[in-house]
Amino acid sequence: MSKILNKKVLFWIVSAVIVLGSIILSIVFCVNMSRNEDNKANLFNINCQDLNMQVGEVKSNYYTVSIEDATITINVDKEGIIDIDEDKIVANKSGVVNVEVTAMTDGVTAKDSFSVVVADKDYRYEIIPVLNCTYGENLVMSDNVCYFNVIVYDKMGEALDDVKFVCSATNGAYIEREMGSFILLADKNCSVTLTLTDFNKIITFDVVKTI
């Protein structure tokens, strides 16, 4: 009877040791797997740098990733300022856009973000018809008196306030600025010149009468 009990005790002891060993091996395996994943995640990274560009400029290789065959996803917070074509960034218009680059490989993800500041090469302007005129290549007047505005933008595309103009017109026409709008009186075709005194810039365009 004692021998039978000893065999049973030995059996349970051996079984317990085997189960305990299996548990320990499983824990060690999981810990090693976790460490390997952590090491992989630590080794896998992506790096970007902020960019300053001018309208029309193209830049390549704007990020580096530690694993070349990683899948890359790119998101921007504003549309239209830049175009991203694979590894190239094309600057379309002035403004600031934030870009997030995500790389993924074997279930491991790395992210980085950067900003792109796009500036115009120079100040630009826009002519806005108000009354009795339209504007395309020329200012077209449908009456002897017309009103129009001129908006000047800085290199970052922001509209400027309190811009000073010196204005003149040819062929007997008369032009003046009043309350922010230009008033043009002309009974025949002429040309208009607007000098931006603070920016050393001259705007000139032809005026076409339709009556």
C-alpha positions in Angstrom: 0.0 0.0 0.0 2.9 2.4 0.8 4.5 1.6 -2.5 1.3 2.4 -4.4 1.0 5.7 -2.5 4.6 6.6 -3.2 4.1 5.9 -6.9 1.0 8.1 -6.9 2.8 10.9 -5.1 5.7 10.6 -7.5 3.3 10.7 -10.5 1.7 13.9 -9.2 5.1 15.4 -8.4 6.4 14.6 -11.9 3.1 15.9 -13.5 3.3 19.1 -11.5 6.9 19.6 -12.5 6.1 19.0 -16.2 3.1 21.5 -16.0 5.2 24.0 -14.1 8.0 23.6 -16.7 5.6 24.1 -19.5 4.2 27.3 -17.9 7.7 28.6 -17.3 8.7 27.9 -20.9 5.5 29.6 -22.2 6.2 32.6 -20.1 9.9 32.8 -21.3 8.7 32.4 -24.9 6.1 35.2 -24.5 8.6 37.5 -22.8 11.2 36.9 -25.5 8.5 37.5 -28.2 7.5 40.7 -26.5 11.1 41.8 -26.2 11.7 41.0 -29.9 8.6 43.0 -30.8 9.8 45.8 -28.6 13.2 45.7 -30.1 11.8 45.7 -33.6 9.5 48.6 -32.7 12.5 50.5 -31.3 14.6 49.8 -34.4 11.8 50.7 -36.8 11.4 54.4 -37.1 10.7 57.3 -39.5 12.1 60.8 -39.4 10.9 64.0 -41.1 12.0 67.6 -41.0 10.1 70.9 -41.4 10.3 72.4 -44.9 10.4 75.9 -46.3 9.5 76.1 -50.0 8.5 78.6 -52.7 5.6 78.3 -55.0 6.6 76.0 -57.9 9.5 74.4 -56.0 9.9 70.6 -55.9 11.6 68.7 -53.1 12.4 65.0 -52.9 13.3 62.6 -50.1 11.4 64.5 -47.4 11.5 61.6 -44.9 13.8 58.7 -44.0 12.5 55.3 -42.8 14.7 52.6 -41.3 13.1 49.8 -43.3 12.9 50.6 -47.0 10.1 48.3 -48.0 7.7 49.6 -45.3 4.2 50.7 -46.4 4.0 54.5 -46.3 0.8 56.5 -45.7 0.7 60.3 -45.9 -2.0 62.7 -44.6 -2.2 66.5 -44.9 -4.4 68.8 -42.8 -5.1 71.2 -45.8 -5.6 70.5 -49.4 -4.2 72.5 -52.4 -1.1 74.0 -50.8 1.1 71.1 -51.8 0.9 67.9 -53.9 2.7 64.8 -52.7 3.7 62.3 -55.5 5.5 59.3 -54.0 8.8 60.8 -52.7 8.3 64.3 -54.1 6.5 67.4 -52.7 5.4 70.1 -55.1 4.5 73.5 -53.7 1.3 74.9 -55.4 0.4 78.0 -53.5 1.4 80.0 -50.4 0.3 78.7 -47.0 1.2 76.4 -44.2 0.3 72.7 -44.2 1.0 69.9 -41.6 1.9 66.5 -42.9 1.8 63.2 -41.0 3.8 60.2 -42.4 3.0 56.7 -41.2 5.2 53.7 -42.0 4.0 50.1 -41.3 5.8 46.8 -41.6 4.9 43.4 -40.1 2.2 44.9 -37.9 4.6 47.5 -36.4 3.9 51.2 -37.0 6.1 54.3 -36.9 4.8 57.8 -37.3 6.3 61.3 -37.6 5.0 64.7 -38.7 6.3 67.9 -40.1 5.1 71.3 -41.5 5.6 72.8 -44.9 5.7 76.6 -45.2 5.1 77.7 -48.8 5.8 81.3 -49.8 5.3 83.2 -53.1 8.4 84.4 -54.8 6.9 87.9 -54.7 3.9 89.9 -53.7 0.9 89.3 -55.9 -2.4 91.1 -56.5 -5.9 90.5 -57.6 -8.2 93.0 -59.4 -11.8 92.7 -58.3 -14.5 94.3 -60.5 -17.2 96.1 -58.5 -19.4 98.1 -60.9 -19.6 98.5 -64.7 -16.6 96.4 -65.5 -15.1 92.9 -65.8 -11.6 91.8 -65.6 -9.8 89.1 -67.5 -6.6 89.9 -69.5 -7.9 93.5 -69.6 -10.3 95.7 -67.6 -13.4 95.9 -69.8 -15.7 98.9 -69.1 -19.4 98.8 -69.9 -19.9 102.5 -69.1 -17.9 105.7 -68.9 -17.4 105.2 -65.1 -16.4 102.0 -63.4 -15.4 100.9 -59.9 -12.9 98.1 -59.0 -10.7 97.0 -56.1 -7.2 95.8 -55.9 -6.2 93.2 -53.3 -2.5 92.8 -52.6 -1.2 89.5 -51.0 2.1 89.0 -49.2 4.4 86.1 -49.8 2.5 83.9 -47.4 -0.8 84.6 -49.3 -2.2 87.0 -46.6 -4.2 90.0 -47.8 -2.5 93.3 -46.8 -4.4 96.2 -45.4 -3.7 99.9 -45.9 -1.7 99.5 -49.1 -0.6 102.8 -50.6 -1.1 103.3 -54.3 -0.1 106.1 -56.8 -2.5 105.8 -59.7 -2.5 107.2 -63.2 -4.2 106.6 -66.6 -3.5 107.4 -70.2 -5.5 108.8 -73.1 -7.3 111.4 -71.1 -8.8 109.0 -68.6 -9.1 109.9 -64.9 -8.6 107.5 -61.9 -8.6 108.0 -58.2 -8.9 105.9 -55.1 -11.8 106.5 -52.7 -12.8 104.5 -49.6 -10.6 101.6 -50.7 -12.1 101.3 -54.3 -10.7 102.8 -57.5 -12.9 105.0 -59.7 -12.1 105.1 -63.3 -13.6 107.6 -65.8 -12.8 107.0 -69.4 -14.6 107.5 -72.7 -12.1 105.6 -74.8 -9.5 102.8 -74.5 -6.6 103.5 -72.2 -4.0 102.0 -69.8 -3.9 102.2 -66.0 -0.8 102.2 -63.9 -0.8 101.5 -60.1 2.4 102.0 -58.2 2.7 100.2 -54.8 5.0 102.7 -53.1 5.8 100.4 -50.1 6.8 97.4 -52.2 8.5 98.9 -55.2 6.0 97.2 -57.5 4.0 98.5 -60.5 0.7 97.1 -61.7 -0.3 98.0 -65.2 -3.2 96.9 -67.4 -5.2 97.9 -70.4 -8.7 99.2 -70.3 -11.2 98.4 -73.1 -14.4 100.3 -73.6 -17.4 98.3 -75.0 -19.6 101.4 -75.7 
